[in-house]
Amino acid sequence: MVIALLASAPLVAVVPAQAAARQDLPCAVGIQKFDTTVTSTVTVSLYCAEAQTVDVTITAGGTELLSARETVQAKVSQAVSVTVPRVPRVCATVQASGASTTLCTP
């Protein structure tokens, strides 16, 4: 009975971001990847103390999956997401106010 239950459950995994060594960006940034058996959904979360125009680029294996420019309101959490065929690892580069940071999933 337990084997049938496990076999019928969808295979999913949520992968947290690697910790960034240092973040000079004027915003808090996070990355999360949610996998099913066939797709990966990548979400980049943004939170800025002051309103900012933020450029977000999501890549996997050197291929750009998403490039977006977002206007993030002060003290309002915002997210950018993309769903693609399953990928093993993704990175997001976020730029604002002349500073940038890159976060990757393990």
N, C-alpha and C positions, 0 to 999 in steps of 0.2 A: 504494500500500500504506500509506504513512504517513497519507494523508488518511482512509482507511477506519478506521485505528486511532484517529485523533483523533475521528472522528465517532462511534465506538462508546464512547468513554470518557465517563463521567459528568462533567457540569460541576459542579465544586465549588470553593469558595473559603473560605479561613479568613482572617478579618479580625481583627487584633489590636486591643486597646483604645487609645484616645487616652490619652496620658499625663495624669494628673491633676496640676494645678498644685500642690496641697498636700493632704496627707491627714492630718487630725487624728484619724482613726479609730484605735482601739487595735489594729487588725488590718490585715494586708496583704490587698488586694482586687485582683482582676483580672477582666476580662470578655473573652470570646471568642465570635465568631459564626461558625458553620460553615454555609455555604449549599449547597444542591443546586438543581436547576432549579425545584423547587416548594416547598421548605421552608427555614426557618432554624432552627438549633439554637443557642440562646444559653446559655452556661455562665458563671456567676459563681463564681469561686474565692475561698475565704476561708481565712485562716491567722491565728490569734491566739496571742500569747505566753501569755495567761491565758484561762481559760474565759470565754466571753462569750455573751450572748443577742443575736443579730443579726437585724435586720429587713432583708429584701431585697425591693425592688420593681423589676421589669423592665418597661420601657415601650417602645413604638414609635409614633411619630407622635401622642403624647398619649394613646394607648390602653394601659391596664394589661394586660400579658400574664401577669404572675405577681406574687403578693405572698405572702411566706413569712416565718415566724419560725423561725430555726434556733438551736439550742444548739451552739455550736462549742467543742469540747474544746480544752484548752491544748495547743499545739504539734502539732496534728493538722490536716492540710489537709482541707477539706471543700468540696463544690461543690453548687450549685443549678442545675438545667438545665430548659429548657422548649423544646419544638419547636412551631413555629407555621407557618402559611403564610408564604412568603418575604416578608421585610421588608427595606427598604434600609438602615435604621439603627436601632440599639437603644441604650437607656441603662439603667443600673442604679443605683439609689440604695441605699446600704447605711448603716444606722444602728446604732450601738452605744455604750453608755455616754455618751449625750447628744451624741455627735458624729456627723456624717454626711459622706458623700462621694458624688459622682455621677461615673460613668465612662460614656463613650459610644464606640461603634465609629465609625470614620470614615464 
